[in-house]
Amino acid sequence: MTIKKAAVIGSGVMGSGIAAHIANAGIPVYLLDIVPQAVKDNGGDRSVVAKTAIDKMLKTDPAPFMHKKAASLVTPGNIEDDLEKLADVDWIVEAVLENPKVKHDLYQKLEAVRKDGSIVSSNTSTIPLNILLEGQSERFATDFCITHFFNPPRYMRLLEVVKGPKTRQDAFDTVSAFCDRVLGKGVVECKDTPGFIANRIGTYFMAVAVNEAIDGGLTVEEADAITGRPMGIPKTGTFGLIDLVGLDLMPLISKSLLSTLPADDDYRRIHRDNALANKMIADGYTGRKGKGGFYRQTKAADGRRVKEAIDLKTGVYRTSEKATLASASAKNLKALVETADAGGAYAWRVLSQALSYAADLVPQIAEQITAVDEAMRLGYNWKSGPFELIDQLGTGWFAEKLAAEGKAVPHMVKVAAGRPFYKVEGSKLLFLGTDGNYAEVKRPDGVLLLTDIKRGSKPVAKNGSASLWDIGDGVLCLEFTSKMNALDQDIMGMIRKAMGIIGDGKSGAYKALVIHNEAQNFSVGANLGLALFAINIGLWPQIEATIAEGQNTYKALKYAPFPTVAAPSGMALGGGCEILLHSSAVQAHAETYSGLVEVGVGVLPGWGGCKEMVIRHLANKRRPGGPMPALSQAFEAISTAKVAKSAFEARDMLILRPTDGITFNKDRLLADAKAKALELAANYTPPQEPEIRLPGPTAAAAFSMAVDGFAQQGKATPHDVVVSKAIGFVLSGGNTDITQVMTEDDLLTLEREGFLALTKTNGTINRIEHMLETGKPLRN
Amino acid sequence: MPMYKAPLEDINFVLNDVLNAQSLTQLPGFEDATPDLIQSVLEEAAKLCENVLQPINRSGHEEGCHYENGVVRTPKGFKEAYDLYKEGGWQGMAFDPEYGGQGLPHTIGFVLEELMCSSNMAFAMYPGLTHGAMNAIRAHASDELKAQYLPKMVSSEWSGTMCLTEPHCGTDLGLMKTKAVPSDDGSYRITGTKIFISAGEHDLTSNIIHLVLAKLPDGPPGIKGVSLFLVPKFLPNENNEPGVRNGVMCGSIEHKMGIMANATCVMNFDDAKGWLVGEPHKGMRAMFTMMNAARLGVGMQGLGVASVAYQNAVVYAKDRLQGRALSGTKAPDKAADPIIVHPDVRKNLMQGKAFIEGARALGYWVGMMIDLVEKHPDPVARQEADDFVALLTPVIKAYFTDMGYEIATNSQQMYGGHGYIREWGMEQFVRDARIAMIYEGANGIQALDLVGRKMPQNLGRLLRRFFHPMQAELEQSQEDPTLLEFVIPVAKAFGKLQQATAVVAQKGMARPDEAGAASTDYLRIFGLVSVGWMWLKMVKVAQAKLAEGADGKEAFYDAKIKTARFFVEKMLPEVDFRFKSLMSGAKSMMDLDVEQF
């Protein structure tokens, strides 16, 4: 069976978020909730709850929907009038109150209407499956499982799934495959135990990290400096994370865990009622969503924003101070716990307890250690999972140190007996099974990871900023490796090198190129630091040469005799977006954030971004007549640094073409891109260079007037005006007129000249400097 | 005996015509610093230097300082000269009026520094160190300390020192051993030994205020645990007069190559009472306030000694009759032609003149920037000026002192064998000039400061303050055909500096040894290009002056243009050599195993 239609019951934050994400994937979904008593009494819209939830989501940031149009796939309704609509639904997600009675009543109603073979899953985070099934029919038990999403469902990659003893394997597989392939989730199978994997270990870790910080007299900043960068649990640090998820959630999770955990569970030992946190919650300091949390932003008397942190002893806010612990800059985890300062001692106390806790829970909560590590990485954004962390310390070292302190050595560490939990053999990554034997870490079908390829092979070519990998079947993959994947001369050089190696795509070993990497962001653009240094010493010829080099390289890629498929995920901005525009096709991760944001640093897209947007908008068949509306759209997008907040929005902005593909699961992106590349290579002819006709000064004058208008309304700053006019001049074709045929090179020359002129202005230099120093755009 | 005449005509040209120092009167607090006032101050300064300081320069050199039982006596005449200096109120000339200073621009302070170092460098160091200490106290000390000590120092009653170096640590102050222990009354007890303390002990003032770096017991290790303390020789009594003797003693004075009349002391601190200046463990920050000013001051010493040595070389070259000109007799009425007719002699003299006049313009310009840093109402302008000063500080310190020594020895060379005879005084200039290349951060350290700290700072923001205005001036000057013979070589040298900067920055990021190997060549290129820029500015002024009628100073302006030509043709080409050397990288420098030496 395939899932073609779905329903979510319960339109709270989780339920509505799940419905939105199912709609994101193009699947029609019902969102049903109760009829409020007030409506029953006084009349009114009986589906008001679900409708309100959808309206609210359309205004939420970060957006639950990848595209506003996805909202039309969500049909609101209520569980009194619309239940029979569930008759043709393949998958029903229950996300109602965490109350067994409420759920049981609902399940009875669902049983009456749902079709044979349909699947029901609960999004419970706390109630064991066996309790959910109490009093339910055999038919229900075979079609039922737990699908536990994390908040927010669109963005959090982890999905925990739990099957019961009677759950049909094919139903379970269908839901798992759907969530993996269609919804893009990292599906981890858990056993039916309290809190499953991520919340069980995550809650324990946070509790122990908070308690030990208080007992050890560490400040909030110091504790986060230790749990943050060196441990990576996660980057925000513990207190930062609690602020993010909300302080008020912590006692709720804790309470539900305590109600179901085994009597001898170690969480019962370390759990405390935190008076400070209770007071903060009562006073509305629930974290970022409230008045602030362990950290808060306030305004000083002079209007400057000040970051403050709470004193864990007194509960009084004070100016936040960067932690100065030597341990915070430890080279690795072992060095961290061995550093003889308060931070090192803290790190050991936290890790010794939390990692022991985790290592004692396999196979109790998951079949193998891999599930635990995966769940903590995807669900709590840990940089490494608990078993990977123990490996960083060494299982033998860890066991000895625990024993020396008279502490129990956890089960899986005993199984390891000094051997690592993970090891590499040849090209294979092996993990230590619960039986004490190593087995290969298997990827699901259709998952191709650069990490795996890199483990088993040497790069075809490599320099300081990029590598080329053979990903099989005659396809090369270009990986950026520079800091933040910033684009520089070495990356341009590697693109040209790839073109040289692939040649005509027919006579050699390779026939197509994929541009992809597994970093958080595909690329946020050109290396601004290098550019600023060259600007600072007035080395204009070098700047011009750098622009020309990028233009020539990208253009050559576009017209190469072989196809190139760019496969971005995360941010693809500025020069990183321009590489998408010059690829033969794009296979984008749904969570791709792309745009030409150059104005933020006071320049214009100079590597063919203006040129490509002009060409695409002019060729857009859906635009109104005449070149002006087309150019206006390009002008608006570039001059406001508009960013598409999903691959779907990128389609609207013509950054993606209708033929470009979208992949929901990041782990499947490379395989999809490779397939696309091979499909294109089968019969590839490079594109024809278009003839471009542009209106010239008349259009530039119109843009100029529009910009002056924005400036008068206070919507554009003085330097916005300068930059926007330069962009307007390029997009309108410079001193051309509509009767003249322009080439791509003519537009590139305009880009180059415009870019160079802007870099000579103080406004632009100040913007670049500000961006590099603060990470934020300067509004000058 | 050597002579010295303060070069007031050239100084006025630089201040008024090249740098437009009149513009300083627009800064708040400098309204009265008109060219007329500055002119009269400089005339007085010239008198002091020519008539009081210069006459005791050689005698002080011959006599040196005397040490006996912890007491240091300066050479004959120094105390009397110091009293005149005090009466003239020179110490406070460019200092904050709140503490008794006269609040004149620092620019004028730079001129005074040059004149005093030309006339008597060893003497100039006594008030020079006091000035450095005054700056640090004003910038970092508590209001109580400022009120108690600054007026006494501004009036020259008390002098100051800076105590950094210890027997085992100079450049690497993180190794410091001197300790400071807090007392109950908020003061500290300082114990340790400092060496190479200029003006550490002497008979010129009734009290000496030492600024001492020491480590507090709870401080972090290394340079981050160093704090600065104010330790007076005599603890002031209730009337703020020197009272009880503090635990500070001069253990001995050094026997040196030069600056004989300045006491270079070993200072023993034995449970001496002192007060914290600035925050605990932030001593280096406070010390840098002193050091940056001091480094510029040392640069001006290089210029000052070059200037006096050059003046005496000119006198001798015009006077000394030996042989005949290669091109035929020039003084038929005399037994021989003066040696100034010879090209090689000319080369030495022109080199001196071209460096001194160019460096003078650059040095005073940096002085003006310091005034902008302190007084400009716009914070952006203050920041820009501060960047410029920070960038140029190592250039001025190292390039000026390298050249100061070179010109001193070239000027000595003009004297032939007489230059080697003490009575002629030329050997003193060589000896005095030599220390300026070493102290306040040896010149190699300055080069590292330039490439390692100043260049990468804020991704080259400091560089922008130099490169952008110079590029703009070159572009604008290119439009004047009469300037081309100057613009083209300066622009080429500028291009080499740009390329060198890009290469050093790029290589230095990957391999620090490469930046280190390039640093000295790079700093020299920077110095040459900077002075080249000054010559371009000066040529433009001279041409304009000649065009509008030079008011009887045709020869002066004509000489400017001809000296500029010498600079671009004979001195600026060093950029090409340095560039080539720089580009060859570190390998040949680092290739030998240590055992192969």
Interface residues (C-beta under 8 A of the other chain):
Chain A: G529 L532 F533 A534 I535 N536 I537 G538 L539 Q542 I765 E769 L772 E773
Chain B: N458 L459 G460 R461 L463 R464 F467 H468 Q471 Q498 Q499 T501 A502 A505
